[in-house]
Each structure stands twice: as structure tokens, then as C-alpha cells.
Amino acid sequence: RVIGLVNCNWDFAAPVRIGDTVHATVEVVELRTSSRPGREVATYRFEVANQRGEPVQSGRLIVVLRAG
């Protein structure tokens, strides 16, 4: 349902090495109606951790969705 990318911010806190196991958590932090009919704007927060639970990446993604 994603029809457009508005903004992407991504931070790399630590390296991910060959053999690492990573786990990602994705959360919808905001969902609002767009000014254009039939569309919504969603903000997602991503957190990626390695096998030791250490944060290695984090980011925020804002996209336009087809409302439905």
C-alpha cells in the first residue's frame, strides 16, 4: 500500500559483522489522513539490535499510503 516515500532518516550506531544475528523492531508512531483524498501519511520507527541486544541501527521512515 505504500505509494510514496516522504522522508528517511537512518543512524548507524555500530557495525554489523558477518555471522551476526540482527533483530528489527518496527513501530507505527503516527498515522494521519493526507490532504489528498484516499491517502494517508504514516511514520514508522525502526530499531535494529545484534545478538547481544546492542543497538546497531535506528531510523524513522515517513511514507504515503493508499487509504483503505
Secondary structure, DSSP 8 states (H G I E B T S, - for coil): -EEEEEEEEEEE-S---TT---EEEEEEEEEEE-SSTTEEEEEEEEEEE-TTS-EEEEEEEEEEEE--
